[in-house]
Amino acid sequence: MSPVHVRAEPGDFAENVLMPGDPRRAKYIAENFFEEAKLVTEERGMLGYTGTYKGNPVSVQTTGMGCPSAAIITEELVRLGAKNLLRVGTCGGYHPEMELGDLVIATAATAQDGTVSSITQGIPYAPAAHFDLVHAAYHAAQRIAPDHTRYVGPIVSSDLFYDPEEDPQELWNSLGVLAVEMEAAVIFTLAAMHGVKAGCLLTVSDTIAAAGVERIEDSSLKNAVDSMMELALETLDALN
Ligand code: HPA
């Protein structure tokens, strides 16, 4: 039976799935990076497509914003047969040397959110990316984008884009956390619970410092995201 939100049937999705937050980015990925892309779900505007990359099946599915939405999508993708989930998104950079457009390969995601603690019933838990995806992403980045500045390490998944904390960079940077986004922790958690693999690649779209927040320009964001998509597809391809 088709899941409630990702309205599709088993077989409509590939085992390898890219997971952007934004439906327009899902469409852009399918139309520009897949061969023979086909729309497989559009329920609630959460667009999902399946096609091929270098001849191998691959899908892209919108998660929406925040862990509650990403949790629904992740659960349903796993029910539909997905095995390798790769979030592709943007983040706010906390590392003081980070520049707009830099790449982050997340190894772990602190769950500063309500969804993961609802799932774990509050027990201490460390959502982690699957080693195979971190390994594949790291080596693909070395191979195809050696000059693109990249950071590999922990991030935090927050419920808040507009954080009232006075100096979140000081707090998270002092803990070695590279960047903030809003979905990875629950994707990692649910993947681990269901015995599938998850990873996360991020483009730094904002740098967050006590002096203020800087936001990337649209054209630079497009170039950085294009390069991240190629890396994401090569990462999933390495798992075939
Ligand atoms: N906060 C949370 N998520 C984000 C940010 C941010 O500053 N930038 C991009 N995703």
Boltz pocket constraint, residues with backbone or C-beta under 6 A from the ligand:
constraints:
  - pocket:
      binder: B
      contacts: [[A, 90], [A, 91], [A, 92], [A, 93], [A, 158], [A, 160], [A, 161], [A, 180], [A, 181], [A, 182], [A, 205], [A, 206], [A, 208]]
      max_distance: 6.0
